[in-house]
Amino acid sequence: MAEPQLISQWDDGTVPSSDTPDPLPNHKVMVVIGSGPVGVQFARELLNRGYPGVIKLFGDEPWRPYNRIQLSSLVAGEVRYSEILFPEIRDERDNFQFINRRVVQLDQHRQTLLDDKGVSHRFDQVVFATGSNPWVPNVTGIELSGVYVFRDLNDAQQLMARSVRTRRTVVVGGGLLGVEAARAMQRNNTQVVLVHQSNRLMNRQLDIEGGAILKRTLEGYGIEVFLNSGVRKLVGQRNVTAVLLRNGQTIECDTVIFSTGIQPNVDLARGSGVKVGRGIVVNDHLQTSQENVFAIGECAEHRGDIYGLLAPGLEQAAILADRLCEGSATYTGSIAATQLKILDLPIFTIGWISDEYENQIDQTITFHNENGDYRKLFLKRSRLKGFVAVGACAERSRLQQAVVNEQRIFPWQVARFKSEGRIWPQEDTAHVREWPASAIVCNCRAVDKGTLVEAQLQGCQSVADLAQCTGASTVCGSCKPLLADLAGAPFVPEPVVATGKPLIAVVALSALLVVANFLLPSPVYSEHFESASWLESFWTDSLLKQITGFTLLGISVAGILISLRKRIKKFTLGGFPWWRFIHTVLGVLALVILYLHTGFSLGENINQYLMLDFLLLALVGAFAGAVIGGERYTKMGYTGKQMRQWFTHAHIVLFWPLPVLLGFHVLSVYFF
């Protein structure tokens, strides 16, 4: 779990009081309220552009600034706390200061603000980057224990602790964050139910068919999905025990997570006299109703729109930094783009996708292939207005730029898309260095090719250097091959440890041993003791039989305990792929010991049932391992996910008779 860091490398704790002279009294003071991704990026943009004044970044959480996008990965155990922290901002001129205190009052007329420690700070300009708060519907039972929201690191820590104890969790809200929360809560093999009141998941980012593919994917991993279902009330005395839906259906659970949307955090701005609508109202210069007061990110309302995504906020941060450093950039709005990976399913959407644009689109073009990939173009008067890709899509970055530019799609491009799933010839998008400077390479951090090239000119030549300088590839990592291509270096994927080919090799050996049991003849015993082989002694010597029998029992118990890794808190050391790999290795070792113990003779009566159950358990486990290992090299799509679920469930079902049969076997040996 993360520890509060009120004083860190970002903050030495030496915040000046109102009576302390300003160290740079003749410099302008820029105050940024909010240390989320947008606020941090804005401070970086100012420093990169040589802002002449002092920059004070205020945060109101007891942590170093962190990447909120990776919170679901943190809950899922895919990243560590240290990996979601933003790199320290360094400035050789000492013009930057991070102050981990909440701003409680802002006086625009005196140009001062007050923090929660009672310290007053002067400013010349102030930028609201206060983000948003979770919106929770007012339903009966919302105050019960076991009800959570998922928005910040504190919420993530509570859910990480809860995931160890919960057995059945209901996630209310099937938007972007709700889907990620459902995925994350499966960490400890928890039963997860996702309830969404729309007719499809991620209805603001996906069309009907894309949402259906996502639903099948989640169900393939064991997540139950209820669509067109709203929550009427939560049931329970002190702790939540069930969720009652509006259609009368009841879902039993011990945990409920609300992920039902956001509302801009505007309380401080409203109290300071800044004009507020649904968000903090800004113009094309991102200025509020008051001079020298600005707003960016999820708290800002521009032309009636509030963008609940990171990329528009980063775009606003860059534009405002340019203007405050004597530039002339103007913000005219953003085209919302979403890129994520749910389990092993890549999703990318941009532009006019949601229902509100349905009457404005006059043509759609769809592509499917045998790998389960789905893509769709949304056109208006032959110009590209939106795009959806569920599955792999090599043209993602160029299509994003085409949507932004409302590029015309010609008939021969339509024909190519219908047959190949791409608009341009493959060679046209082969290398990132041939892309236009405005093409987005990293959608998560809104980093375009031009920014990366500029970083290269400043000495960032490797993939790691480019990631450090620009933030590209530091969120989902899917653009690392693109960075490698731009850097002129071969892309080296993460090393395959305990998955992929090693796992396939072990389960293949396991399957061969099982098959050998049915193909090899029964053991033949020698007529004379002197001519008996060393192998035969394992089958005839009572002491060796006991040794191999109890060894087999110990290996089986160890394998069972490892399989409980997800359910027992003490079994959290190391990644789950390692534990699964060890489990399969123990299975192979158990088959080898089984041969020494029985010679692969099926026996009779109860012993025969025991042998058949053990061998089938190993064989089905090998099939499940083969499917899991093969997912890295093949695109099995939904069928592969279903096969994985079937084999895993069959493996568990075949285990249950084993202790009973083993108990009768021991009794038959020692008492009969």
ZAKOLDO-216273 format. One record per residue (C-alpha): z, y, x; residue number from 1. Coordinates in steps of 0.02 Angstrom, whole numbers. Layout:
SITE:Z:Y:X:NUM
...
//
This chain:
SITE:0:0:0:1
SITE:-31:178:55:2
SITE:113:283:114:3
SITE:130:467:67:4
SITE:71:580:207:5
SITE:140:752:172:6
SITE:121:794:355:7
SITE:-29:720:442:8
SITE:-160:759:573:9
SITE:-233:875:442:10
SITE:-69:967:412:11
SITE:61:1003:545:12
SITE:181:1070:416:13
SITE:182:1245:488:14
SITE:126:1334:331:15
SITE:166:1519:350:16
SITE:285:1595:224:17
SITE:249:1757:136:18
SITE:351:1848:269:19
SITE:257:1769:415:20
SITE:116:1875:488:21
SITE:-56:1804:462:22
SITE:-118:1732:629:23
SITE:-291:1807:596:24
SITE:-254:1962:492:25
SITE:-427:2039:514:26
SITE:-521:1885:454:27
SITE:-570:1842:278:28
SITE:-469:1701:200:29
SITE:-561:1571:96:30
SITE:-449:1464:-12:31
SITE:-515:1298:-80:32
SITE:-407:1223:-217:33
SITE:-435:1036:-224:34
SITE:-448:911:-81:35
SITE:-561:784:-166:36
SITE:-733:737:-98:37
SITE:-813:900:-160:38
SITE:-677:1013:-91:39
SITE:-678:926:78:40
SITE:-868:930:87:41
SITE:-868:1116:44:42
SITE:-748:1151:188:43
SITE:-859:1053:305:44
SITE:-1014:1146:245:45
SITE:-928:1313:279:46
SITE:-878:1262:455:47
SITE:-1051:1192:492:48
SITE:-1128:1358:440:49
SITE:-1008:1458:548:50
SITE:-903:1539:411:51
SITE:-820:1688:498:52
SITE:-653:1680:408:53
SITE:-505:1565:388:54
SITE:-523:1414:272:55
SITE:-369:1348:183:56
SITE:-391:1184:89:57
SITE:-252:1146:-37:58
SITE:-218:971:-103:59
SITE:-89:915:-231:60
SITE:-72:730:-191:61
SITE:47:658:-60:62
SITE:-96:584:41:63
SITE:-224:634:166:64
SITE:-389:677:80:65
SITE:-476:515:31:66
SITE:-638:455:-46:67
SITE:-608:425:-231:68
SITE:-771:330:-249:69
SITE:-697:185:-151:70
SITE:-538:167:-256:71
SITE:-610:20:-354:72
SITE:-653:-66:-189:73
SITE:-473:-33:-130:74
SITE:-401:-114:-288:75
SITE:-522:-260:-267:76
SITE:-461:-286:-88:77
SITE:-633:-252:-13:78
SITE:-576:-104:93:79
SITE:-411:-48:168:80
SITE:-320:116:139:81
SITE:-367:180:312:82
SITE:-551:150:271:83
SITE:-554:268:122:84
SITE:-479:417:215:85
SITE:-595:560:259:86
SITE:-617:593:446:87
SITE:-510:733:511:88
SITE:-591:904:503:89
SITE:-588:983:675:90
SITE:-629:1164:713:91
SITE:-624:1232:890:92
SITE:-585:1407:826:93
SITE:-431:1348:729:94
SITE:-502:1427:573:95
SITE:-464:1278:462:96
SITE:-299:1225:386:97
SITE:-258:1087:263:98
SITE:-104:1124:156:99
SITE:-40:977:55:100
SITE:39:1079:-83:101
SITE:-2:1112:-264:102
SITE:-57:1287:-313:103
SITE:46:1341:-464:104
SITE:-7:1521:-488:105
SITE:-155:1630:-442:106
SITE:-155:1820:-452:107
SITE:-333:1884:-436:108
SITE:-283:2069:-441:109
SITE:-164:2052:-293:110
SITE:-274:1916:-215:111
SITE:-126:1801:-186:112
SITE:-78:1627:-242:113
SITE:88:1537:-251:114
SITE:112:1354:-200:115
SITE:242:1233:-267:116
SITE:360:1271:-122:117
SITE:367:1454:-171:118
SITE:258:1512:-26:119
SITE:134:1651:-59:120
SITE:-40:1650:20:121
SITE:-165:1790:22:122
SITE:-350:1760:-2:123
SITE:-513:1855:-9:124
SITE:-612:1720:-98:125
SITE:-555:1566:-193:126
SITE:-651:1411:-246:127
SITE:-592:1293:-382:128
SITE:-632:1112:-340:129
SITE:-495:1042:-449:130
SITE:-597:898:-518:131
SITE:-547:815:-681:132
SITE:-410:717:-766:133
SITE:-428:554:-862:134
SITE:-452:573:-1049:135
SITE:-350:448:-1151:136
SITE:-373:430:-1339:137
SITE:-220:461:-1446:138
SITE:-193:284:-1512:139
SITE:-32:205:-1571:140
SITE:62:116:-1432:141
SITE:-7:219:-1289:142
SITE:171:242:-1224:143
SITE:204:55:-1202:144
SITE:238:-18:-1031:145
SITE:87:-101:-954:146
SITE:-35:38:-1003:147
SITE:-126:124:-859:148
SITE:-266:245:-816:149
SITE:-377:235:-662:150
SITE:-420:399:-580:151
SITE:-328:431:-416:152
SITE:-243:340:-273:153
SITE:-76:334:-363:154
SITE:-161:245:-509:155
SITE:-247:127:-386:156
SITE:-81:80:-305:157
SITE:-2:44:-473:158
SITE:-149:-67:-521:159
SITE:-143:-158:-353:160
SITE:40:-199:-385:161
SITE:4:-244:-565:162
SITE:-142:-358:-519:163
SITE:-19:-480:-439:164
SITE:76:-505:-603:165
SITE:-52:-482:-740:166
SITE:-137:-633:-815:167
SITE:-248:-549:-945:168
SITE:-305:-368:-931:169
SITE:-403:-266:-1058:170
SITE:-507:-122:-989:171
SITE:-549:5:-1124:172
SITE:-711:96:-1086:173
SITE:-872:21:-1019:174
SITE:-936:172:-924:175
SITE:-959:181:-736:176
SITE:-774:185:-692:177
SITE:-726:57:-826:178
SITE:-851:-71:-760:179
SITE:-786:-45:-583:180
SITE:-606:-61:-642:181
SITE:-646:-226:-730:182
SITE:-726:-293:-572:183
SITE:-579:-237:-464:184
SITE:-446:-317:-576:185
SITE:-522:-489:-548:186
SITE:-450:-486:-372:187
SITE:-311:-611:-413:188
SITE:-413:-716:-533:189
SITE:-350:-615:-680:190
SITE:-436:-640:-848:191
SITE:-521:-473:-884:192
SITE:-587:-411:-1051:193
SITE:-697:-256:-1059:194
SITE:-702:-162:-1225:195
SITE:-834:-28:-1254:196
SITE:-874:65:-1414:197
SITE:-1059:93:-1373:198
SITE:-1199:-34:-1399:199
SITE:-1219:-58:-1211:200
SITE:-1120:-40:-1050:201
SITE:-1141:119:-947:202
SITE:-1235:195:-1094:203
SITE:-1254:363:-1005:204
SITE:-1340:281:-856:205
SITE:-1427:126:-924:206
SITE:-1549:88:-1063:207
SITE:-1526:-57:-1185:208
SITE:-1607:-189:-1074:209
SITE:-1521:-131:-914:210
SITE:-1354:-133:-1004:211
SITE:-1389:-309:-1067:212
SITE:-1423:-370:-889:213
SITE:-1260:-292:-829:214
SITE:-1167:-373:-974:215
SITE:-1237:-546:-930:216
SITE:-1191:-519:-748:217
SITE:-1011:-476:-789:218
SITE:-998:-623:-909:219
SITE:-1068:-736:-774:220
SITE:-918:-689:-668:221
SITE:-796:-725:-809:222
SITE:-771:-550:-881:223
SITE:-773:-548:-1071:224
SITE:-867:-401:-1145:225
SITE:-846:-330:-1321:226
SITE:-974:-198:-1372:227
SITE:-973:-84:-1524:228
SITE:-784:-104:-1520:229
SITE:-657:38:-1524:230
SITE:-469:23:-1504:231
SITE:-364:53:-1660:232
SITE:-193:28:-1583:233
SITE:-93:-59:-1447:234
SITE:30:-193:-1503:235
SITE:200:-227:-1428:236
SITE:386:-184:-1429:237
SITE:422:-120:-1254:238
SITE:274:-199:-1163:239
SITE:97:-207:-1225:240
SITE:55:-381:-1290:241
SITE:-112:-356:-1377:242
SITE:-251:-234:-1420:243
SITE:-306:-216:-1601:244
SITE:-489:-167:-1619:245
SITE:-563:-64:-1760:246
SITE:-653:-217:-1828:247
SITE:-485:-304:-1851:248
SITE:-499:-419:-1701:249
SITE:-346:-440:-1591:250
SITE:-354:-469:-1403:251
SITE:-194:-534:-1323:252
SITE:-154:-458:-1153:253
SITE:-13:-398:-1041:254
SITE:-105:-249:-963:255
SITE:-219:-113:-1032:256
SITE:-320:7:-925:257
SITE:-398:159:-1009:258
SITE:-560:218:-930:259
SITE:-623:319:-1076:260
SITE:-692:472:-991:261
SITE:-633:630:-903:262
SITE:-588:808:-946:263
SITE:-607:951:-820:264
SITE:-446:1011:-739:265
SITE:-449:1193:-794:266
SITE:-265:1236:-826:267
SITE:-242:1340:-668:268
SITE:-405:1433:-696:269
SITE:-363:1469:-878:270
SITE:-191:1533:-829:271
SITE:-272:1648:-702:272
SITE:-383:1732:-830:273
SITE:-544:1644:-779:274
SITE:-664:1609:-922:275
SITE:-654:1428:-975:276
SITE:-760:1328:-1097:277
SITE:-759:1140:-1082:278
SITE:-748:1175:-896:279
SITE:-736:1328:-784:280
SITE:-891:1428:-832:281
SITE:-1002:1474:-684:282
SITE:-1172:1557:-663:283
SITE:-1318:1508:-551:284
SITE:-1220:1577:-402:285
SITE:-1074:1461:-450:286
SITE:-968:1617:-478:287
SITE:-843:1623:-621:288
SITE:-807:1769:-736:289
SITE:-704:1849:-597:290
SITE:-769:1922:-436:291
SITE:-742:1816:-279:292
SITE:-686:1667:-384:293
SITE:-800:1515:-387:294
SITE:-797:1336:-454:295
SITE:-886:1176:-401:296
SITE:-879:992:-445:297
SITE:-816:908:-603:298
SITE:-713:1060:-655:299
SITE:-867:1173:-663:300
SITE:-972:1203:-819:301
SITE:-1148:1265:-779:302
SITE:-1269:1310:-918:303
SITE:-1163:1209:-1038:304
SITE:-1169:1051:-930:305
SITE:-1025:964:-841:306
SITE:-1076:833:-715:307
SITE:-952:691:-702:308
SITE:-1033:622:-544:309
SITE:-1009:656:-359:310
SITE:-1186:700:-306:311
SITE:-1201:860:-412:312
SITE:-1034:918:-343:313
SITE:-1093:893:-164:314
SITE:-1252:988:-205:315
SITE:-1150:1130:-276:316
SITE:-1039:1130:-121:317
SITE:-1190:1149:-6:318
SITE:-1267:1289:-111:319
SITE:-1106:1388:-127:320
SITE:-1070:1371:60:321
SITE:-1244:1437:96:322
SITE:-1217:1588:-17:323
SITE:-1047:1628:57:324
SITE:-1124:1621:231:325
SITE:-1253:1755:186:326
SITE:-1382:1633:120:327
SITE:-1483:1650:-40:328
SITE:-1476:1476:-117:329
SITE:-1465:1466:-306:330
SITE:-1401:1324:-414:331
SITE:-1512:1284:-563:332
SITE:-1433:1120:-613:333
SITE:-1436:939:-555:334
SITE:-1526:783:-610:335
SITE:-1390:654:-625:336
SITE:-1416:500:-517:337
SITE:-1306:346:-506:338
SITE:-1309:212:-373:339
SITE:-1183:72:-365:340
SITE:-1165:-113:-338:341
SITE:-1072:-212:-470:342
SITE:-1024:-378:-391:343
SITE:-1192:-426:-314:344
SITE:-1300:-326:-435:345
SITE:-1375:-162:-368:346
SITE:-1399:-27:-500:347
SITE:-1490:138:-481:348
SITE:-1528:262:-619:349
SITE:-1584:443:-623:350
SITE:-1643:569:-750:351
SITE:-1675:556:-936:352
SITE:-1601:387:-979:353
SITE:-1466:413:-1110:354
SITE:-1494:420:-1298:355
SITE:-1496:610:-1303:356
SITE:-1669:609:-1221:357
SITE:-1742:473:-1332:358
SITE:-1851:591:-1433:359
SITE:-1913:683:-1279:360
SITE:-1986:530:-1191:361
SITE:-2162:483:-1248:362
SITE:-2197:333:-1133:363
SITE:-2096:198:-1047:364
SITE:-2161:68:-924:365
SITE:-2062:-90:-888:366
SITE:-2068:-216:-747:367
SITE:-1983:-387:-729:368
SITE:-2000:-519:-595:369
SITE:-1944:-698:-569:370
SITE:-1795:-641:-464:371
SITE:-1718:-554:-614:372
SITE:-1756:-377:-553:373
SITE:-1784:-249:-691:374
SITE:-1862:-76:-673:375
SITE:-1916:53:-800:376
SITE:-2006:220:-791:377
SITE:-1974:357:-920:378
SITE:-2121:477:-936:379
SITE:-2157:636:-1031:380
SITE:-2338:691:-1031:381
SITE:-2368:574:-883:382
SITE:-2231:656:-778:383
SITE:-2085:553:-716:384
SITE:-1924:607:-802:385
SITE:-1813:456:-774:386
SITE:-1799:288:-688:387
SITE:-1690:133:-703:388
SITE:-1679:-9:-576:389
SITE:-1565:-159:-599:390
SITE:-1585:-269:-445:391
SITE:-1674:-234:-281:392
SITE:-1788:-81:-272:393
SITE:-1868:-28:-108:394
SITE:-1937:136:-180:395
SITE:-1769:200:-241:396
SITE:-1759:356:-130:397
SITE:-1940:408:-155:398
SITE:-1926:382:-343:399
SITE:-1772:492:-346:400
SITE:-1871:631:-265:401
SITE:-2015:602:-386:402
SITE:-1898:623:-535:403
SITE:-1826:784:-461:404
SITE:-2003:852:-437:405
SITE:-2062:786:-607:406
SITE:-2207:705:-515:407
SITE:-2362:655:-613:408
SITE:-2389:466:-625:409
SITE:-2574:422:-625:410
SITE:-2652:274:-720:411
SITE:-2680:170:-562:412
SITE:-2495:195:-517:413
SITE:-2447:137:-691:414
SITE:-2554:-19:-667:415
SITE:-2475:-53:-497:416
SITE:-2300:-33:-568:417
SITE:-2335:-154:-709:418
SITE:-2399:-288:-590:419
SITE:-2295:-258:-431:420
SITE:-2146:-153:-487:421
SITE:-2191:-11:-369:422
SITE:-2284:153:-387:423
SITE:-2346:177:-209:424
SITE:-2428:52:-90:425
SITE:-2299:-39:13:426
SITE:-2356:37:178:427
SITE:-2327:213:109:428
SITE:-2139:188:107:429
SITE:-2122:72:255:430
SITE:-2026:191:370:431
SITE:-1896:323:330:432
SITE:-1966:440:463:433
SITE:-2125:455:359:434
SITE:-2030:515:206:435
SITE:-2025:700:159:436
SITE:-1874:798:222:437
SITE:-1806:819:45:438
SITE:-1806:632:7:439
SITE:-1630:566:-25:440
SITE:-1579:428:96:441
SITE:-1396:410:47:442
SITE:-1372:436:-139:443
SITE:-1183:413:-135:444
SITE:-1161:565:-20:445
SITE:-1323:655:-70:446
SITE:-1387:653:110:447
SITE:-1574:683:127:448
SITE:-1690:640:270:449
SITE:-1693:821:329:450
SITE:-1505:823:354:451
SITE:-1513:661:453:452
SITE:-1654:726:562:453
SITE:-1554:885:596:454
SITE:-1406:777:646:455
SITE:-1520:680:764:456
SITE:-1574:843:846:457
SITE:-1390:881:874:458
SITE:-1365:718:968:459
SITE:-1323:592:831:460
SITE:-1440:451:879:461
SITE:-1357:289:825:462
SITE:-1318:228:649:463
SITE:-1132:251:682:464
SITE:-1160:430:744:465
SITE:-1267:474:594:466
SITE:-1134:403:477:467
SITE:-997:503:564:468
SITE:-1096:666:565:469
SITE:-1168:661:389:470
SITE:-1063:536:291:471
SITE:-1218:433:250:472
SITE:-1184:246:223:473
SITE:-994:272:221:474
SITE:-973:231:36:475
SITE:-1070:78:-22:476
SITE:-1163:46:142:477
SITE:-1327:-1:57:478
SITE:-1424:132:153:479
SITE:-1375:68:327:480
SITE:-1546:-16:349:481
SITE:-1628:152:311:482
SITE:-1521:239:442:483
SITE:-1565:103:566:484
SITE:-1749:128:529:485
SITE:-1734:316:555:486
SITE:-1637:291:717:487
SITE:-1770:171:780:488
SITE:-1644:32:801:489
SITE:-1651:-142:724:490
SITE:-1532:-162:580:491
SITE:-1395:-286:621:492
SITE:-1309:-346:461:493
SITE:-1125:-382:455:494
SITE:-1083:-545:542:495
SITE:-1082:-698:429:496
SITE:-906:-767:441:497
SITE:-843:-900:322:498
SITE:-989:-872:204:499
SITE:-1176:-902:200:500
SITE:-1241:-1034:321:501
SITE:-1069:-1091:387:502
SITE:-1010:-1124:210:503
SITE:-1173:-1211:163:504
SITE:-1160:-1323:318:505
SITE:-982:-1378:275:506
SITE:-1018:-1415:92:507
SITE:-1178:-1507:140:508
SITE:-1075:-1620:253:509
SITE:-953:-1646:110:510
SITE:-1093:-1696:-9:511
SITE:-1164:-1817:121:512
SITE:-996:-1903:140:513
SITE:-981:-1924:-48:514
SITE:-1157:-1995:-60:515
SITE:-1118:-2111:87:516
SITE:-975:-2185:-13:517
SITE:-1096:-2251:-143:518
SITE:-1232:-2304:-21:519
SITE:-1130:-2389:115:520
SITE:-1081:-2570:85:521
SITE:-900:-2616:57:522
SITE:-798:-2656:214:523
SITE:-821:-2830:287:524
SITE:-664:-2903:367:525
SITE:-669:-3016:521:526
SITE:-612:-3196:505:527
SITE:-509:-3186:666:528
SITE:-387:-3053:718:529
SITE:-454:-3051:896:530
SITE:-629:-3002:838:531
SITE:-571:-2862:722:532
SITE:-636:-2688:765:533
SITE:-523:-2536:787:534
SITE:-592:-2467:624:535
SITE:-545:-2625:530:536
SITE:-364:-2602:582:537
SITE:-354:-2445:476:538
SITE:-394:-2549:323:539
SITE:-279:-2696:361:540
SITE:-129:-2629:456:541
SITE:4:-2574:332:542
SITE:76:-2441:448:543
SITE:-95:-2362:478:544
SITE:-130:-2371:291:545
SITE:29:-2273:259:546
SITE:-13:-2145:394:547
SITE:-188:-2114:329:548
SITE:-125:-2115:149:549
SITE:9:-1984:178:550
SITE:-110:-1883:288:551
SITE:-234:-1882:146:552
SITE:-96:-1829:27:553
SITE:-44:-1686:143:554
SITE:-223:-1624:163:555
SITE:-246:-1629:-26:556
SITE:-86:-1531:-56:557
SITE:-139:-1403:76:558
SITE:-308:-1385:-7:559
SITE:-226:-1359:-176:560
SITE:-106:-1227:-107:561
SITE:-251:-1134:-26:562
SITE:-343:-1137:-192:563
SITE:-194:-1046:-266:564
SITE:-216:-903:-143:565
SITE:-269:-786:-283:566
SITE:-115:-822:-388:567
SITE:25:-817:-258:568
SITE:69:-652:-177:569
SITE:117:-731:-11:570
SITE:-60:-797:8:571
SITE:-138:-625:34:572
SITE:-162:-638:223:573
SITE:-346:-626:270:574
SITE:-500:-612:162:575
SITE:-531:-735:22:576
SITE:-695:-800:100:577
SITE:-591:-866:246:578
SITE:-471:-957:131:579
SITE:-615:-1030:33:580
SITE:-698:-1087:195:581
SITE:-536:-1171:254:582
SITE:-522:-1254:83:583
SITE:-696:-1331:103:584
SITE:-659:-1387:282:585
SITE:-502:-1473:221:586
SITE:-609:-1558:88:587
SITE:-723:-1631:222:588
SITE:-573:-1685:326:589
SITE:-499:-1768:171:590
SITE:-659:-1869:145:591
SITE:-655:-1927:326:592
SITE:-473:-1983:307:593
SITE:-519:-2063:141:594
SITE:-646:-2171:232:595
SITE:-514:-2224:359:596
SITE:-395:-2263:217:597
SITE:-513:-2360:103:598
SITE:-676:-2392:194:599
SITE:-754:-2306:43:600
SITE:-711:-2457:-64:601
SITE:-694:-2402:-245:602
SITE:-560:-2532:-280:603
SITE:-511:-2587:-454:604
SITE:-419:-2524:-607:605
SITE:-313:-2367:-572:606
SITE:-373:-2358:-391:607
SITE:-553:-2354:-448:608
SITE:-518:-2209:-567:609
SITE:-428:-2118:-428:610
SITE:-573:-2141:-306:611
SITE:-704:-2087:-433:612
SITE:-606:-1933:-481:613
SITE:-578:-1884:-299:614
SITE:-761:-1910:-253:615
SITE:-826:-1815:-405:616
SITE:-702:-1675:-368:617
SITE:-772:-1662:-192:618
SITE:-953:-1673:-249:619
SITE:-937:-1538:-383:620
SITE:-842:-1429:-260:621
SITE:-985:-1450:-137:622
SITE:-1111:-1395:-269:623
SITE:-1005:-1241:-308:624
SITE:-994:-1200:-123:625
SITE:-1181:-1221:-102:626
SITE:-1215:-1098:-243:627
SITE:-1090:-972:-171:628
SITE:-1160:-989:5:629
SITE:-1339:-980:-56:630
SITE:-1313:-814:-146:631
SITE:-1331:-727:22:632
SITE:-1505:-794:51:633
SITE:-1581:-818:-122:634
SITE:-1597:-713:-278:635
SITE:-1537:-835:-408:636
SITE:-1496:-698:-532:637
SITE:-1402:-740:-691:638
SITE:-1441:-927:-678:639
SITE:-1356:-932:-508:640
SITE:-1202:-845:-577:641
SITE:-1194:-968:-722:642
SITE:-1211:-1116:-603:643
SITE:-1071:-1047:-497:644
SITE:-958:-1030:-649:645
SITE:-1000:-1204:-715:646
SITE:-969:-1294:-551:647
SITE:-809:-1197:-517:648
SITE:-740:-1238:-689:649
SITE:-791:-1421:-673:650
SITE:-705:-1427:-503:651
SITE:-544:-1364:-582:652
SITE:-555:-1483:-730:653
SITE:-581:-1634:-616:654
SITE:-426:-1585:-517:655
SITE:-304:-1605:-662:656
SITE:-309:-1796:-677:657
SITE:-285:-1813:-488:658
SITE:-94:-1792:-477:659
SITE:-66:-1917:-620:660
SITE:-183:-2047:-546:661
SITE:-109:-2020:-374:662
SITE:66:-2046:-442:663
SITE:18:-2212:-522:664
SITE:-67:-2264:-358:665
SITE:92:-2233:-258:666
SITE:196:-2326:-386:667
SITE:77:-2474:-383:668
SITE:87:-2484:-193:669
SITE:276:-2471:-171:670
SITE:342:-2553:-327:671
SITE:215:-2688:-364:672
//
